[in-house]
Structures are given as C-alpha cells and as structure tokens.
Amino acid sequence: RYVEAMAKAGADRIIFQWEAMAKEANTNDDTADDTIGQLEQAVELAEAIREYGMLCGISINPQTGVEEILPLLESGLVDLVDILAVEPGFGGQSFQESALGKIQQLRRWIDAKGDESHQEVDIKLLVDGGINAETSPLVIEAGADILVAGTFLFK
C-alpha cells in the first residue's frame, strides 16, 4: 500500500514484518494455505519494493523459524534479514538466546548458497533487541553483520 509513497519520500530500503504477511494473506483469501498465501504476499510486496528501486528486507519475530523465510530468500528479492531477539513493541527486554541459533542457521545458508553459485550472496543479517556489551560479541560470533542497540546506549 505504501511502497510508492515511501519511494517518493526518498526511502532507499523497506524492511517488512514476515508475520504481517500471514495476516494479509488471511484477510485476502480465507481458503488459502497460510504458508503459501504468506509467501505469495511477501514476494508480491518485495517485488513492488524492488520495482520502485529500493532495497528490501524481511524482519522475523522470535517465535518464527528461519525455514519459513527461506523460500523468500531464494527469490533473490531480499538483501537483509532482521532477526528480532526480543518481542516487538517496547525496549529494555532481555535478549532471547534462540536468536543465536537463527543467526547461525542463516549464516550457514547464505554461505552454502554462495558456495553453490560460486558467487557472493549479498544478504546481510541484522539483529535487533537485547543488544548490549554481553550479547553483542555472541551475535557477531554467530554471524550477524549489523546490530541495533537502543536501551543499552541510552540508559
């Protein structure tokens, strides 16, 4: 809905929430398989973002498994994965250790895709939530490229 407006406003990247695509898919077709409908919605949105010349990222909540977004990553439309290490909505939450496994899994997948194609796969891993002096080295070691810190920096 807002892709064109964001492009006109000067945005160079849109990161959208994977879980929001499930809600969108369910409102459009009650009989659709949730996962297929969610993927179709996500691909459609990512294509629109790219058509407007912007980069496209996907964000996943702590409870979402990496395997759910792999078909979208396979499309080549997404160049950034935002792994939420806390529940969305408010700052100051503790880092959820399950994020480390997701980072490692995605890093292995990206590296394997690069090995298969003999080309670098340019998908950055961003981790948002619970980032502090203790968690940042763990996240980097797991394979993250970009860290988002809020409460830690402004306490």
C-alpha positions, 0 to 999 in steps of 0.5 A: 500500500505504501511502497510508492509513497515511501519511494517518493519520500526518498526511502532507499530500503523497506524492511517488512514484518514476515508475520504481517504477511500471514495476516494479509494473506488471511484477510485476502483469501480465507481458503488459502494455505497460510504458508503459501498465501504468506509467501505469495504476499511477501514476494508480491510486496518485495517485488513492488519494493524492488520495482520502485528501486529500493532495497528490501528486507524481511524482519522475523519475530522470535517465535518464527523459524528461519525455514519459513523465510527461506523460500523468500530468500531464494527469490533473490528479492531480499538483501537483509534479514532482521532477526528480532531477539526480543518481542516487538513493541517496547525496549529494555527486554532481555535478549532471547538466546534462540536468536543465536541459533537463527543467526547461525542457521542463516549464516550457514545458508547464505554461505552454502548458497554462495558456495553453490553459485560460486558467487557472493550472496549479498544478504546481510543479517541484522539483529535487533533487541537485547543488544548490549556489551554481553550479547553483542560479541555472541551475535557477531560470533554467530554471524550477524553483520549489523546490530541495533542497540537502543536501551543499552546506549541510552540508559 
